[in-house]
Amino acid sequence: MASVEGVRIRSGGSVPPHRVRGRPIQPLVVMLVGVLVIVAGGCTIGRYYTGAPLHGEPSVLVDGQSTRSDVLQIFGPPTVITHQTDGDAFVYSYQQENTSELRLQDPITGVNWFTYNRDLNQRDRLVVIFDFTGVVRGHAVEHHVEELPAL
């Protein structure tokens, strides 16, 4: 072993592996942890709900017979009320959105290497049109909400 100003220099040997609490850290483990940190940092999952599910069954409405108070009693307050020249309209709307995203991004430069998005949108909508006396003139329903799949 050579010595330079009190510092010992070992020659001919390899660099000892990094150690944590006396145990060597393998380079593959270090790389795997680094990749997992990058991947885990780029995942987002969300479920968003707008409005409320329909509380009643639209088939009970009878055009020309059901009234505004019947509709309010069955379905509750509408999402939107529009005033038209020949009466009002109630709009009941419920929307589910399920999103997931996986992004692999360089932590230093911010460059995206890979992005995967998955968006599922479903909605129910009921429109009830009234005449000036508050009697249902017509209604339409659109059902598309089902159980959302797992992310």
N, CA and C atoms as an extended XYZ file, in Angstrom:
453
Properties=species:S:1:pos:R:3:atomname:S:1:resname:S:1:resid:I:1 pbc="F F F"
N         0.833       -1.175        0.000 N   MET     1
C         0.000        0.000        0.000 CA  MET     1
C         0.875        1.235        0.000 C   MET     1
N         0.468        2.208       -0.800 N   ALA     2
C         1.208        3.463       -0.877 CA  ALA     2
C         0.565        4.465        0.062 C   ALA     2
N         1.318        5.481        0.419 N   SER     3
C         0.817        6.481        1.342 CA  SER     3
C         1.184        7.862        0.817 C   SER     3
N         0.226        8.759        0.771 N   VAL     4
C         0.468       10.133        0.351 CA  VAL     4
C        -0.014       11.035        1.471 C   VAL     4
N         0.916       11.719        2.119 N   GLU     5
C         0.630       12.647        3.203 CA  GLU     5
C        -0.350       12.062        4.214 C   GLU     5
N        -0.115       10.899        4.665 N   GLY     6
C        -0.905       10.271        5.707 CA  GLY     6
C        -2.157        9.572        5.224 C   GLY     6
N        -2.444        9.595        3.922 N   VAL     7
C        -3.622        8.929        3.377 CA  VAL     7
C        -3.179        7.625        2.761 C   VAL     7
N        -3.810        6.556        3.130 N   ARG     8
C        -3.446        5.256        2.578 CA  ARG     8
C        -4.206        5.015        1.282 C   ARG     8
N        -3.534        4.553        0.291 N   ILE     9
C        -4.135        4.252       -1.007 CA  ILE     9
C        -3.958        2.774       -1.255 C   ILE     9
N        -5.039        2.095       -1.531 N   ARG    10
C        -4.999        0.685       -1.832 CA  ARG    10
C        -4.912        0.521       -3.334 C   ARG    10
N        -4.030       -0.271       -3.794 N   SER    11
C        -3.908       -0.465       -5.236 CA  SER    11
C        -4.229       -1.903       -5.580 C   SER    11
N        -4.704       -2.080       -6.793 N   GLY    12
C        -4.931       -3.420       -7.304 CA  GLY    12
C        -6.254       -4.035       -6.882 C   GLY    12
N        -7.049       -3.397       -6.057 N   GLY    13
C        -8.323       -3.974       -5.629 CA  GLY    13
C        -9.481       -3.288       -6.316 C   GLY    13
N       -10.644       -3.909       -6.239 N   SER    14
C       -11.834       -3.287       -6.820 CA  SER    14
C       -12.480       -2.379       -5.780 C   SER    14
N       -13.360       -1.503       -6.253 N   VAL    15
C       -14.059       -0.586       -5.363 CA  VAL    15
C       -15.077       -1.399       -4.582 C   VAL    15
N       -15.100       -1.259       -3.267 N   PRO    16
C       -16.059       -2.046       -2.491 CA  PRO    16
C       -17.484       -1.599       -2.815 C   PRO    16
N       -18.461       -2.526       -2.739 N   PRO    17
C       -19.850       -2.160       -3.034 CA  PRO    17
C       -20.376       -1.197       -1.978 C   PRO    17
N       -21.394       -0.410       -2.360 N   HIS    18
C       -22.035        0.480       -1.400 CA  HIS    18
C       -22.629       -0.378       -0.298 C   HIS    18
N       -22.681        0.157        0.903 N   ARG    19
C       -23.181       -0.624        2.028 CA  ARG    19
C       -24.253        0.168        2.775 C   ARG    19
N       -25.263       -0.566        3.228 N   VAL    20
C       -26.280       -0.025        4.112 CA  VAL    20
C       -26.329       -0.946        5.315 C   VAL    20
N       -26.038       -0.412        6.476 N   ARG    21
C       -26.005       -1.185        7.719 CA  ARG    21
C       -25.146       -2.439        7.585 C   ARG    21
N       -24.027       -2.291        6.932 N   GLY    22
C       -23.078       -3.388        6.833 CA  GLY    22
C       -23.323       -4.367        5.710 C   GLY    22
N       -24.464       -4.247        5.002 N   ARG    23
C       -24.763       -5.169        3.902 CA  ARG    23
C       -24.522       -4.477        2.569 C   ARG    23
N       -23.997       -5.203        1.570 N   PRO    24
C       -23.775       -4.582        0.260 CA  PRO    24
C       -25.094       -4.372       -0.484 C   PRO    24
N       -25.180       -3.256       -1.205 N   ILE    25
C       -26.342       -2.968       -2.046 CA  ILE    25
C       -25.975       -3.363       -3.467 C   ILE    25
N       -26.783       -4.184       -4.049 N   GLN    26
C       -26.537       -4.628       -5.412 CA  GLN    26
C       -27.000       -3.548       -6.390 C   GLN    26
N       -26.259       -3.323       -7.467 N   PRO    27
C       -26.646       -2.287       -8.445 CA  PRO    27
C       -28.027       -2.519       -9.050 C   PRO    27
N       -28.420       -3.780       -9.231 N   LEU    28
C       -29.731       -4.072       -9.807 CA  LEU    28
C       -30.843       -3.594       -8.873 C   LEU    28
N       -30.661       -3.778       -7.583 N   VAL    29
C       -31.660       -3.335       -6.615 CA  VAL    29
C       -31.773       -1.816       -6.636 C   VAL    29
N       -30.644       -1.136       -6.711 N   VAL    30
C       -30.650        0.326       -6.764 CA  VAL    30
C       -31.389        0.802       -8.010 C   VAL    30
N       -31.140        0.163       -9.145 N   MET    31
C       -31.798        0.552      -10.388 CA  MET    31
C       -33.299        0.265      -10.303 C   MET    31
N       -33.686       -0.870       -9.733 N   LEU    32
C       -35.094       -1.223       -9.609 CA  LEU    32
C       -35.831       -0.214       -8.732 C   LEU    32
N       -35.242        0.171       -7.632 N   VAL    33
C       -35.860        1.167       -6.758 CA  VAL    33
C       -36.002        2.498       -7.495 C   VAL    33
N       -34.996        2.877       -8.260 N   GLY    34
C       -35.070        4.115       -9.038 CA  GLY    34
C       -36.198        4.091      -10.050 C   GLY    34
N       -36.355        2.975      -10.754 N   VAL    35
C       -37.434        2.846      -11.740 CA  VAL    35
C       -38.789        2.889      -11.040 C   VAL    35
N       -38.928        2.221       -9.904 N   LEU    36
C       -40.195        2.233       -9.182 CA  LEU    36
C       -40.562        3.630       -8.701 C   LEU    36
N       -39.582        4.396       -8.274 N   VAL    37
C       -39.848        5.771       -7.845 CA  VAL    37
C       -40.354        6.600       -9.018 C   VAL    37
N       -39.753        6.428      -10.176 N   ILE    38
C       -40.181        7.175      -11.363 CA  ILE    38
C       -41.594        6.773      -11.758 C   ILE    38
N       -41.878        5.458      -11.791 N   VAL    39
C       -43.195        4.976      -12.203 CA  VAL    39
C       -44.254        5.383      -11.189 C   VAL    39
N       -43.992        5.173       -9.918 N   ALA    40
C       -44.983        5.497       -8.897 CA  ALA    40
C       -45.258        6.996       -8.856 C   ALA    40
N       -44.294        7.802       -9.157 N   GLY    41
C       -44.493        9.240       -9.155 CA  GLY    41
C       -45.338        9.725      -10.314 C   GLY    41
N       -45.562        8.901      -11.323 N   GLY    42
C       -46.293        9.331      -12.504 CA  GLY    42
C       -47.651        8.693      -12.659 C   GLY    42
N       -48.265        8.196      -11.588 N   CYS    43
C       -49.576        7.556      -11.667 CA  CYS    43
C       -50.634        8.461      -11.047 C   CYS    43
N       -51.763        8.615      -11.736 N   THR    44
C       -52.898        9.323      -11.158 CA  THR    44
C       -54.161        8.530      -11.446 C   THR    44
N       -55.045        8.500      -10.468 N   ILE    45
C       -56.314        7.791      -10.590 CA  ILE    45
C       -57.385        8.711      -10.027 C   ILE    45
N       -58.515        8.821      -10.726 N   GLY    46
C       -59.574        9.685      -10.225 CA  GLY    46
C       -60.949        9.194      -10.606 C   GLY    46
N       -61.893        9.438       -9.721 N   ARG    47
C       -63.306        9.194       -9.998 CA  ARG    47
C       -64.042       10.477       -9.654 C   ARG    47
N       -64.786       10.981      -10.611 N   TYR    48
C       -65.489       12.247      -10.432 CA  TYR    48
C       -66.973       12.023      -10.709 C   TYR    48
N       -67.818       12.572       -9.852 N   TYR    49
C       -69.260       12.435       -9.999 CA  TYR    49
C       -69.874       13.825      -10.034 C   TYR    49
N       -70.767       14.057      -10.987 N   THR    50
C       -71.451       15.331      -11.120 CA  THR    50
C       -72.947       15.075      -11.071 C   THR    50
N       -73.658       15.843      -10.269 N   GLY    51
C       -75.092       15.658      -10.144 CA  GLY    51
C       -75.412       14.526       -9.183 C   GLY    51
N       -76.643       14.044       -9.252 N   ALA    52
C       -77.088       12.947       -8.390 CA  ALA    52
C       -77.805       11.914       -9.249 C   ALA    52
N       -77.721       10.637       -8.862 N   PRO    53
C       -78.445        9.611       -9.621 CA  PRO    53
C       -79.949        9.896       -9.611 C   PRO    53
N       -80.648        9.452      -10.647 N   LEU    54
C       -82.097        9.630      -10.708 CA  LEU    54
C       -82.735        8.851       -9.564 C   LEU    54
N       -83.577        9.551       -8.777 N   HIS    55
C       -84.169        8.918       -7.598 CA  HIS    55
C       -85.399        8.091       -7.930 C   HIS    55
N       -86.030        8.357       -9.034 N   GLY    56
C       -87.242        7.641       -9.388 CA  GLY    56
C       -87.131        7.017      -10.760 C   GLY    56
N       -88.220        6.414      -11.182 N   GLU    57
C       -88.274        5.769      -12.493 CA  GLU    57
C       -89.040        6.683      -13.454 C   GLU    57
N       -88.389        7.126      -14.539 N   PRO    58
C       -89.052        8.045      -15.478 CA  PRO    58
C       -90.311        7.473      -16.133 C   PRO    58
N       -90.469        6.166      -16.143 N   SER    59
C       -91.640        5.570      -16.800 CA  SER    59
C       -92.943        5.880      -16.058 C   SER    59
N       -92.886        6.352      -14.809 N   VAL    60
C       -94.113        6.685      -14.076 CA  VAL    60
C       -94.705        8.017      -14.531 C   VAL    60
N       -93.917        8.824      -15.254 N   LEU    61
C       -94.434       10.101      -15.746 CA  LEU    61
C       -95.406        9.859      -16.897 C   LEU    61
N       -96.544       10.539      -16.847 N   VAL    62
C       -97.554       10.428      -17.903 CA  VAL    62
C       -97.713       11.809      -18.529 C   VAL    62
N       -97.376       11.904      -19.814 N   ASP    63
C       -97.508       13.180      -20.519 CA  ASP    63
C       -98.971       13.606      -20.521 C   ASP    63
N       -99.214       14.888      -20.191 N   GLY    64
C      -100.576       15.422      -20.160 CA  GLY    64
C      -101.269       15.209      -18.826 C   GLY    64
N      -100.709       14.408      -17.908 N   GLN    65
C      -101.346       14.161      -16.604 CA  GLN    65
C      -100.442       14.501      -15.418 C   GLN    65
N       -99.183       14.096      -15.467 N   SER    66
C       -98.266       14.356      -14.345 CA  SER    66
C       -98.017       15.857      -14.230 C   SER    66
N       -97.818       16.322      -13.003 N   THR    67
C       -97.629       17.752      -12.765 CA  THR    67
C       -96.203       18.040      -12.287 C   THR    67
N       -95.916       19.343      -12.203 N   ARG    68
C       -94.608       19.791      -11.716 CA  ARG    68
C       -94.358       19.263      -10.296 C   ARG    68
N       -95.378       19.295       -9.446 N   SER    69
C       -95.197       18.808       -8.071 CA  SER    69
C       -94.956       17.298       -8.051 C   SER    69
N       -95.577       16.553       -8.962 N   ASP    70
C       -95.306       15.108       -9.061 CA  ASP    70
C       -93.835       14.866       -9.400 C   ASP    70
N       -93.338       15.619      -10.367 N   VAL    71
C       -91.944       15.458      -10.804 CA  VAL    71
C       -90.991       15.806       -9.662 C   VAL    71
N       -91.263       16.904       -8.956 N   LEU    72
C       -90.402       17.294       -7.836 CA  LEU    72
C       -90.454       16.270       -6.703 C   LEU    72
N       -91.635       15.686       -6.478 N   GLN    73
C       -91.764       14.682       -5.424 CA  GLN    73
C       -91.010       13.398       -5.784 C   GLN    73
N       -91.028       12.999       -7.044 N   ILE    74
C       -90.373       11.753       -7.472 CA  ILE    74
C       -88.866       11.928       -7.614 C   ILE    74
N       -88.455       13.005       -8.277 N   PHE    75
C       -87.037       13.155       -8.636 CA  PHE    75
C       -86.279       14.189       -7.806 C   PHE    75
N       -86.991       15.005       -7.041 N   GLY    76
C       -86.314       16.038       -6.263 CA  GLY    76
C       -85.996       17.242       -7.133 C   GLY    76
N       -85.171       18.157       -6.611 N   PRO    77
C       -84.850       19.359       -7.388 CA  PRO    77
C       -84.007       19.023       -8.618 C   PRO    77
N       -84.273       19.684       -9.738 N   PRO    78
C       -83.523       19.392      -10.965 CA  PRO    78
C       -82.122       19.997      -10.938 C   PRO    78
N       -81.281       19.501      -11.812 N   THR    79
C       -79.934       20.050      -11.968 CA  THR    79
C       -80.011       21.431      -12.599 C   THR    79
N       -80.881       21.571      -13.610 N   VAL    80
C       -81.037       22.842      -14.334 CA  VAL    80
C       -82.521       23.068      -14.606 C   VAL    80
N       -82.967       24.319      -14.465 N   ILE    81
C       -84.318       24.718      -14.868 CA  ILE    81
C       -84.163       25.735      -15.986 C   ILE    81
N       -84.795       25.459      -17.128 N   THR    82
C       -84.753       26.423      -18.229 CA  THR    82
C       -86.162       26.967      -18.453 C   THR    82
N       -86.231       28.255      -18.708 N   HIS    83
C       -87.511       28.913      -18.966 CA  HIS    83
C       -87.626       29.116      -20.468 C   HIS    83
N       -88.663       28.521      -21.047 N   GLN    84
C       -88.887       28.615      -22.487 CA  GLN    84
C       -90.135       29.456      -22.742 C   GLN    84
N       -90.363       29.796      -23.991 N   THR    85
C       -91.506       30.655      -24.320 CA  THR    85
C       -92.847       29.969      -24.074 C   THR    85
N       -92.887       28.651      -24.130 N   ASP    86
C       -94.155       27.946      -23.943 CA  ASP    86
C       -94.162       27.073      -22.686 C   ASP    86
N       -93.316       27.374      -21.701 N   GLY    87
C       -93.279       26.618      -20.443 CA  GLY    87
C       -91.847       26.403      -19.984 C   GLY    87
N       -91.712       25.729      -18.854 N   ASP    88
C       -90.387       25.457      -18.294 CA  ASP    88
C       -89.945       24.036      -18.628 C   ASP    88
N       -88.656       23.797      -18.434 N   ALA    89
C       -88.104       22.449      -18.606 CA  ALA    89
C       -87.173       22.163      -17.433 C   ALA    89
N       -87.307       20.967      -16.872 N   PHE    90
C       -86.399       20.495      -15.826 CA  PHE    90
C       -85.411       19.538      -16.469 C   PHE    90
N       -84.152       19.703      -16.131 N   VAL    91
C       -83.114       18.795      -16.622 CA  VAL    91
C       -82.452       18.158      -15.406 C   VAL    91
N       -82.494       16.832      -15.364 N   TYR    92
C       -81.807       16.063      -14.326 CA  TYR    92
C       -80.619       15.385      -14.993 C   TYR    92
N       -79.452       15.582      -14.428 N   SER    93
C       -78.243       15.055      -15.062 CA  SER    93
C       -77.340       14.432      -14.006 C   SER    93
N       -76.777       13.277      -14.337 N   TYR    94
C       -75.828       12.589      -13.455 CA  TYR    94
C       -74.707       12.052      -14.327 C   TYR    94
N       -73.466       12.360      -13.954 N   GLN    95
C       -72.317       11.925      -14.757 CA  GLN    95
C       -71.260       11.302      -13.859 C   GLN    95
N       -70.683       10.187      -14.348 N   GLN    96
C       -69.560        9.524      -13.684 CA  GLN    96
C       -68.373        9.564      -14.626 C   GLN    96
N       -67.220        9.910      -14.086 N   GLU    97
C       -65.996        9.907      -14.890 CA  GLU    97
C       -64.929        9.144      -14.116 C   GLU    97
N       -64.317        8.187      -14.787 N   ASN    98
C       -63.282        7.352      -14.190 CA  ASN    98
C       -62.026        7.538      -15.029 C   ASN    98
N       -60.972        8.083      -14.442 N   THR    99
C       -59.746        8.333      -15.197 CA  THR    99
C       -58.557        7.672      -14.516 C   THR    99
N       -57.643        7.200      -15.321 N   SER   100
C       -56.366        6.704      -14.803 CA  SER   100
C       -55.283        7.069      -15.808 C   SER   100
N       -54.110        7.365      -15.285 N   GLU   101
C       -53.000        7.780      -16.142 CA  GLU   101
C       -51.704        7.241      -15.575 C   GLU   101
N       -50.880        6.729      -16.456 N   LEU   102
C       -49.534        6.292      -16.099 CA  LEU   102
C       -48.576        7.071      -16.983 C   LEU   102
N       -47.635        7.754      -16.342 N   ARG   103
C       -46.695        8.574      -17.099 CA  ARG   103
C       -45.277        8.254      -16.640 C   ARG   103
N       -44.423        7.895      -17.598 N   LEU   104
C       -43.004        7.728      -17.325 CA  LEU   104
C       -42.314        8.995      -17.792 C   LEU   104
N       -41.684        9.675      -16.850 N   GLN   105
C       -41.118       10.987      -17.136 CA  GLN   105
C       -39.703       11.066      -16.577 C   GLN   105
N       -38.826       11.672      -17.345 N   ASP   106
C       -37.456       11.889      -16.891 CA  ASP   106
C       -37.497       12.904      -15.752 C   ASP   106
N       -37.010       12.530      -14.556 N   PRO   107
C       -37.121       13.442      -13.416 CA  PRO   107
C       -36.243       14.684      -13.541 C   PRO   107
N       -35.228       14.642      -14.375 N   ILE   108
C       -34.318       15.782      -14.497 CA  ILE   108
C       -34.786       16.742      -15.586 C   ILE   108
N       -35.044       16.219      -16.784 N   THR   109
C       -35.414       17.083      -17.911 CA  THR   109
C       -36.917       17.308      -18.022 C   THR   109
N       -37.732       16.435      -17.410 N   GLY   110
C       -39.179       16.556      -17.510 CA  GLY   110
C       -39.741       16.008      -18.807 C   GLY   110
N       -38.930       15.316      -19.599 N   VAL   111
C       -39.375       14.755      -20.872 CA  VAL   111
C       -40.216       13.507      -20.603 C   VAL   111
N       -41.394       13.423      -21.255 N   ASN   112
C       -42.242       12.234      -21.132 CA  ASN   112
C       -41.723       11.141      -22.045 C   ASN   112
N       -41.472        9.971      -21.464 N   TRP   113
C       -41.044        8.832      -22.264 CA  TRP   113
C       -42.247        8.012      -22.720 C   TRP   113
N       -43.273        7.951      -21.868 N   PHE   114
C       -44.436        7.123      -22.176 CA  PHE   114
C       -45.616        7.654      -21.377 C   PHE   114
N       -46.792        7.720      -22.002 N   THR   115
C       -48.010        8.117      -21.301 CA  THR   115
C       -49.146        7.206      -21.731 C   THR   115
N       -49.896        6.701      -20.746 N   TYR   116
C       -51.075        5.876      -21.001 CA  TYR   116
C       -52.246        6.515      -20.268 C   TYR   116
N       -53.340        6.809      -20.978 N   ASN   117
C       -54.553        7.388      -20.394 CA  ASN   117
C       -55.719        6.448      -20.614 C   ASN   117
N       -56.619        6.413      -19.631 N   ARG   118
C       -57.858        5.654      -19.775 CA  ARG   118
C       -58.966        6.498      -19.155 C   ARG   118
N       -59.948        6.878      -19.961 N   ASP   119
C       -61.074        7.679      -19.496 CA  ASP   119
C       -62.369        6.950      -19.811 C   ASP   119
N       -63.213        6.793      -18.812 N   LEU   120
C       -64.536        6.209      -19.000 CA  LEU   120
C       -65.563        7.222      -18.504 C   LEU   120
N       -66.468        7.636      -19.373 N   ASN   121
C       -67.500        8.605      -19.019 CA  ASN   121
C       -68.868        7.976      -19.233 C   ASN   121
N       -69.737        8.134      -18.240 N   GLN   122
C       -71.103        7.629      -18.344 CA  GLN   122
C       -72.034        8.685      -17.769 C   GLN   122
N       -73.230        8.778      -18.333 N   ARG   123
C       -74.166        9.756      -17.785 CA  ARG   123
C       -75.605        9.316      -17.993 C   ARG   123
N       -76.451        9.796      -17.094 N   ASP   124
C       -77.902        9.670      -17.198 CA  ASP   124
C       -78.454       11.078      -17.321 C   ASP   124
N       -79.486       11.223      -18.137 N   ARG   125
C       -80.106       12.540      -18.282 CA  ARG   125
C       -81.612       12.356      -18.475 C   ARG   125
N       -82.371       13.186      -17.773 N   LEU   126
C       -83.823       13.213      -17.899 CA  LEU   126
C       -84.226       14.655      -18.154 C   LEU   126
N       -85.027       14.870      -19.196 N   VAL   127
C       -85.549       16.201      -19.513 CA  VAL   127
C       -87.071       16.117      -19.446 C   VAL   127
N       -87.664       17.000      -18.651 N   VAL   128
C       -89.126       17.051      -18.507 CA  VAL   128
C       -89.575       18.449      -18.921 C   VAL   128
N       -90.500       18.514      -19.883 N   ILE   129
C       -90.994       19.796      -20.402 CA  ILE   129
C       -92.426       20.003      -19.905 C   ILE   129
N       -92.673       21.196      -19.352 N   PHE   130
C       -93.986       21.532      -18.798 CA  PHE   130
C       -94.658       22.595      -19.658 C   PHE   130
N       -96.012       22.613      -19.613 N   ASP   131
C       -96.729       23.725      -20.230 CA  ASP   131
C       -96.861       24.836      -19.187 C   ASP   131
N       -97.594       25.916      -19.521 N   PHE   132
C       -97.714       27.051      -18.600 CA  PHE   132
C       -98.468       26.703      -17.320 C   PHE   132
N       -99.310       25.686      -17.360 N   THR   133
C      -100.083       25.309      -16.166 CA  THR   133
C       -99.306       24.361      -15.253 C   THR   133
N       -98.131       23.916      -15.672 N   GLY   134
C       -97.316       23.030      -14.838 CA  GLY   134
C       -97.567       21.557      -15.074 C   GLY   134
N       -98.224       21.224      -16.182 N   VAL   135
C       -98.477       19.820      -16.531 CA  VAL   135
C       -97.383       19.357      -17.488 C   VAL   135
N       -96.956       18.110      -17.321 N   VAL   136
C       -95.895       17.557      -18.168 CA  VAL   136
C       -96.393       17.476      -19.603 C   VAL   136
N       -95.673       18.138      -20.498 N   ARG   137
C       -96.001       18.109      -21.923 CA  ARG   137
C       -95.242       16.992      -22.627 C   ARG   137
N       -94.049       16.670      -22.119 N   GLY   138
C       -93.231       15.612      -22.712 CA  GLY   138
C       -91.999       15.370      -21.856 C   GLY   138
N       -91.414       14.208      -22.025 N   HIS   139
C       -90.181       13.909      -21.287 CA  HIS   139
C       -89.333       12.936      -22.102 C   HIS   139
N       -88.049       12.971      -21.842 N   ALA   140
C       -87.109       12.068      -22.521 CA  ALA   140
C       -86.041       11.658      -21.512 C   ALA   140
N       -85.618       10.419      -21.619 N   VAL   141
C       -84.604        9.913      -20.693 CA  VAL   141
C       -83.502        9.227      -21.480 C   VAL   141
N       -82.301        9.344      -20.962 N   GLU   142
C       -81.125        8.733      -21.580 CA  GLU   142
C       -80.355        8.041      -20.447 C   GLU   142
N       -80.313        6.699      -20.476 N   HIS   143
C       -79.604        5.918      -19.446 CA  HIS   143
C       -78.314        5.364      -20.016 C   HIS   143
N       -77.193        5.740      -19.409 N   HIS   144
C       -75.908        5.176      -19.819 CA  HIS   144
C       -75.026        4.827      -18.628 C   HIS   144
N       -75.487        5.091      -17.403 N   VAL   145
C       -74.656        4.823      -16.229 CA  VAL   145
C       -74.801        3.366      -15.827 C   VAL   145
N       -73.680        2.693      -15.782 N   GLU   146
C       -73.596        1.319      -15.289 CA  GLU   146
C       -72.461        1.286      -14.284 C   GLU   146
N       -72.226        0.148      -13.683 N   GLU   147
C       -71.123        0.020      -12.732 CA  GLU   147
C       -69.807        0.244      -13.463 C   GLU   147
N       -68.986        1.144      -12.929 N   LEU   148
C       -67.688        1.410      -13.544 CA  LEU   148
C       -66.730        0.260      -13.253 C   LEU   148
N       -65.937       -0.139      -14.237 N   PRO   149
C       -64.974       -1.220      -13.999 CA  PRO   149
C       -63.850       -0.764      -13.080 C   PRO   149
N       -63.158       -1.741      -12.526 N   ALA   150
C       -62.012       -1.424      -11.669 CA  ALA   150
C       -60.932       -0.756      -12.505 C   ALA   150
N       -60.150        0.075      -11.849 N   LEU   151
C       -59.089        0.783      -12.554 CA  LEU   151
C       -58.070       -0.185      -12.920 C   LEU   151
